[in-house]
Amino acid sequence: MKRIFDILFAGILLVLTMPLNLIVAAAIKLSSPGPVFFKQERIGRFGVPFKIVKFRTMRVAKSGPGITVSGDRRVTPLGRFLRKWKIDEIPQLWNILKGDMSFVGPRPEIPEYVARYQPEDMVVFRVRPGLTDPATLKYRNEEQLLAKHADPLNFYLEEILPDKLRLARQYVQRRSLFTDLRIMVSTLTHIVRYS
């Protein structure tokens, strides 16, 4: 049932957002050199790697930490706008259609972070990763939170990631269609209210 919903809803949204996607793609090409899309390896269901797709929001060939903080100079002016309204996440609808992801599920992490998971955390790989989940709602201001710390990466790995995994484990154990719908509505509400 959930997979059918994912396919139908993702397909509809891809059609509806096509004009916006074309505008964003053109704006990215005109505003900074580099590809339109950002692709990165993440770990998905059953621990299988996949390439997550987003609209590119950073300048190309800029070194830096694997996380982004508020005011990060790697992010382009257009990228800040796309991130604020979560428009950069729209290409992940393709990931959903392909079966890599779902609308709701634990957010997928990069292999380096997954290597830090404890045995009890492996339960998150029972389900497809998602566009949103309870941790997404709790840490909607993650970039601002990280910017307050002298070592943002260490704070993420030692404080935020363990809490995200705790929330992910709870989601996997208690998930239902009603829970997913509630999370989706809450996510849309937060985007409109706090952006």
Number of C-alpha atoms within 10 A of each C-alpha: 6 12 15 10 12 19 18 11 15 21 15 12 12 18 11 11 13 11 11 14 18 11 11 19 16 12 13 22 13 11 13 17 10 15 14 18 16 17 14 13 14 21 23 26 19 13 16 10 17 18 15 24 19 21 24 26 22 21 17 14 8 10 8 10 9 9 12 19 20 15 11 14 13 17 20 17 13 17 20 17 15 18 16 14 13 16 16 22 16 20 18 23 25 18 21 23 19 11 16 22 27 26 26 24 25 29 23 24 18 16 13 11 14 16 9 12 13 10 7 10 15 14 16 26 20 12 18 23 26 20 21 21 24 23 20 19 17 12 14 15 13 17 16 14 16 20 15 12 13 9 10 18 17 13 15 18 13 11 11 18 19 16 16 20 21 15 18 23 19 14 20 16 10 9 14 12 11 9 14 19 13 11 20 19 10 15 19 13 12 13 14 10 8 10 11
